[in-house]
Amino acid sequence: MEIVSLSGDLWMNGERADVVVVGGGAIGLAVARALAAAGVERTVVLDMEPAVGQGSTARANGGVRAQFTTPINVAFSTYSIAEFERLAREHGDLLGFHQVGYLFVTAIEDGEAQLRAAMDLQRSLGVDTEWLTPEEIGRKAPLLRLDGLRGGTFHARDGFLDPHGAVQAFRAECPPDRVSIRTGDEVTGLRPRGRSIVVATTGGDLEADWVVDAAGPHAGEVAAMLGVDIPVQPVRRNLAFVRVSDEPPGLIPMCIDADTGVLVRRELGGGYLIAYSNPDDPPGWDTSLDPRFLEDLSRLIGNRFPTLRDVPIDPRQCWAGLYPETPDHHAIVGPAEEHERFIVCAGFGGHGLMHAPAAGTAVAELITEGRCSTFDLHPLRASRFREGDLVIESAVL
Ligand SMILES: Cc1cc2nc3c(=O)[nH]c(=O)nc-3n(C[C@H](O)[C@H](O)[C@H](O)COP(=O)(O)OP(=O)(O)OC[C@H]3O[C@@H](n4cnc5c(N)ncnc54)[C@H](O)[C@@H]3O)c2cc1C
């Protein structure tokens, strides 16, 4: 077990923390650094893996976008994009943040109506999403087939970053005298003791005033240790990397064929990263490459990316990981109904990396101020599932 703390021996030996964060992925580390910035003196981050950022975070595509369809997701994005821009300025190349934009295109009347409605919402919230004609689309992304396209939406401050770099940047902003990061330490039980929570781990027990559940796809299991019920489920998602001979140089926007759901971006060193999320994929823990992903791609990719249609995909250059999913494709951020000092920060699906800065700030405000002032967290409250009051995000990739 690695314990990263320079001056924390006293409180570590006392095994008491103000806040225990379960999970050292993008979310857990973003929460820990925000807690430290808000003045919390003793935060312990626990992760069962030998290093931080080895869960879903390590498998992500790195996409960052403000083009969502609900106000809360747009708000989390705009806040986080500004924070990534600051991190990129302060940490240089570490973050690998490339604001090449996201480009959604469609050839379908209903698709156009949906993209325009989303654009109107985004613009009403201060996001400069633009409508592009097929000619403008062709200039931004020459690999797209333009025939029949009605147009698409583009937001220039969207882009992609390096998930590992984001983890390192968040970690670099966790001061070691305030945040202790313990890896190789699995949380095995939680039980209330007065107003505190006792956290049983493979490295020993801890007592904390607050526990934050940032366990990604495992968040439901961690919550269940305290008798808390949250509908976070693991769903396998896949990515493929291909190289094409005679590729035009330079980056392109993250291109989304909204009519099929296929997503393509160019890698820095050349080659393309391809994603597709089959909405019918069942929940499960398997993280081996799904053969059905390759079948889906061979059927769908030619629709808008003809140069990639006949390129053989080498399964050794593909990988899969888990989305921590919820039924309405929104995260759960807030206290559990069953225990007000157990804060859930999980269920971010395919946008946990890009929303990590906002999530961190939201949780830090809940703990240090008793309420979140930066965001209206009502749509993300844990009770919405029991109440049957869900707001569905439809731009799910
Ligand atoms: C193929 C793929 C592509 C993706 N693309 C994007 C993208 O482009 N943009 C984007 O924003 N998001 C993307 N995502 C989603 C993103 O990866 C997740 O939403 C995000 O990583 C969730 O972060 P997290 O910190 O909640 O979870 P994780 O990174 O899984 O971190 C949770 C941590 O909790 C630890 N843990 C769990 N249980 C315990 C326990 N009992 N005790 C101690 N530690 C525990 C785990 O070891 C893990 O490190 C993608 C995901 C996949 C799989």
The ligand as a Tripos MOL2 file, in Angstrom:
@<TRIPOS>MOLECULE
LIG
   53    58     1     0     0
SMALL
NO_CHARGES

@<TRIPOS>ATOM
      1 C1        -14.3120    3.2800  -23.9430 C.3       1 LIG1
      2 C2        -14.6400    4.4840  -23.0940 C.ar      1 LIG1
      3 C3        -14.5930    5.7580  -23.6410 C.ar      1 LIG1
      4 C4        -14.8940    6.8690  -22.8510 C.ar      1 LIG1
      5 N1        -14.7820    8.1090  -23.4120 N.ar      1 LIG1
      6 C5        -14.9960    9.2030  -22.6320 C.ar      1 LIG1
      7 C6        -14.8060   10.5010  -23.1610 C.ar      1 LIG1
      8 O1        -14.4700   10.6760  -24.3220 O.2       1 LIG1
      9 N2        -15.0170   11.5650  -22.3370 N.ar      1 LIG1
     10 C7        -15.4060   11.4110  -21.0330 C.ar      1 LIG1
     11 O2        -15.5900   12.4060  -20.3320 O.2       1 LIG1
     12 N3        -15.6110   10.1860  -20.5210 N.ar      1 LIG1
     13 C8        -15.4050    9.0770  -21.2790 C.ar      1 LIG1
     14 N4        -15.6060    7.8390  -20.7780 N.ar      1 LIG1
     15 C9        -16.2200    7.7290  -19.4500 C.3       1 LIG1
     16 C10       -15.2260    7.9940  -18.3610 C.3       1 LIG1
     17 O3        -14.1240    7.1460  -18.5330 O.3       1 LIG1
     18 C11       -15.8810    7.7470  -17.0010 C.3       1 LIG1
     19 O4        -17.1220    8.3920  -16.8960 O.3       1 LIG1
     20 C12       -14.9760    8.2920  -15.9120 C.3       1 LIG1
     21 O5        -13.6810    7.7590  -16.0760 O.3       1 LIG1
     22 C13       -15.5040    7.9270  -14.5620 C.3       1 LIG1
     23 O6        -14.5260    8.3250  -13.6310 O.3       1 LIG1
     24 P1        -14.5940    7.7830  -12.1620 P.3       1 LIG1
     25 O7        -13.4730    8.4020  -11.4310 O.co2     1 LIG1
     26 O8        -15.9880    7.9560  -11.6430 O.co2     1 LIG1
     27 O9        -14.4090    6.1990  -12.3300 O.3       1 LIG1
     28 P2        -13.0760    5.3170  -12.3760 P.3       1 LIG1
     29 O10       -12.0580    5.9120  -13.2420 O.co2     1 LIG1
     30 O11       -13.5070    3.9220  -12.6650 O.co2     1 LIG1
     31 O12       -12.5360    5.4410  -10.9070 O.3       1 LIG1
     32 C14       -13.1480    4.7430   -9.8370 C.3       1 LIG1
     33 C15       -12.0660    4.2130   -8.9750 C.3       1 LIG1
     34 O13       -12.6570    3.6100   -7.8240 O.3       1 LIG1
     35 C16       -11.8380    2.5380   -7.4430 C.3       1 LIG1
     36 N5        -12.6580    1.6560   -6.5990 N.ar      1 LIG1
     37 C17       -13.8030    1.0400   -6.9370 C.ar      1 LIG1
     38 N6        -14.2660    0.3140   -5.8850 N.ar      1 LIG1
     39 C18       -13.3890    0.5120   -4.8650 C.ar      1 LIG1
     40 C19       -13.3080    0.0270   -3.5230 C.ar      1 LIG1
     41 N7        -14.2370   -0.7920   -3.0040 N.pl3     1 LIG1
     42 N8        -12.2640    0.4160   -2.7590 N.ar      1 LIG1
     43 C20       -11.2930    1.2420   -3.2630 C.ar      1 LIG1
     44 N9        -11.3220    1.7070   -4.5480 N.ar      1 LIG1
     45 C21       -12.3680    1.3590   -5.3220 C.ar      1 LIG1
     46 C22       -11.3970    1.9200   -8.7530 C.3       1 LIG1
     47 O14       -10.2030    1.1960   -8.5990 O.3       1 LIG1
     48 C23       -11.2600    3.1420   -9.6560 C.3       1 LIG1
     49 O15        -9.9030    3.5700   -9.7710 O.3       1 LIG1
     50 C24       -15.2810    6.7110  -21.5050 C.ar      1 LIG1
     51 C25       -15.3060    5.4320  -20.9550 C.ar      1 LIG1
     52 C26       -14.9910    4.3360  -21.7270 C.ar      1 LIG1
     53 C27       -15.0260    2.9700  -21.1030 C.3       1 LIG1
@<TRIPOS>BOND
     1     1     2 1
     2     2     3 ar
     3     2    52 ar
     4     3     4 ar
     5     4     5 ar
     6     4    50 ar
     7     5     6 ar
     8     6     7 ar
     9     6    13 1
    10     7     8 2
    11     7     9 ar
    12     9    10 ar
    13    10    11 2
    14    10    12 ar
    15    12    13 ar
    16    13    14 ar
    17    14    15 1
    18    14    50 ar
    19    15    16 1
    20    16    17 1
    21    16    18 1
    22    18    19 1
    23    18    20 1
    24    20    21 1
    25    20    22 1
    26    22    23 1
    27    23    24 1
    28    24    25 2
    29    24    26 1
    30    24    27 1
    31    27    28 1
    32    28    29 2
    33    28    30 1
    34    28    31 1
    35    31    32 1
    36    32    33 1
    37    33    34 1
    38    33    48 1
    39    34    35 1
    40    35    36 1
    41    35    46 1
    42    36    37 ar
    43    36    45 ar
    44    37    38 ar
    45    38    39 ar
    46    39    40 ar
    47    39    45 ar
    48    40    41 1
    49    40    42 ar
    50    42    43 ar
    51    43    44 ar
    52    44    45 ar
    53    46    47 1
    54    46    48 1
    55    48    49 1
    56    50    51 ar
    57    51    52 ar
    58    52    53 1
@<TRIPOS>SUBSTRUCTURE
     1 LIG1         1 GROUP 0 **** ****
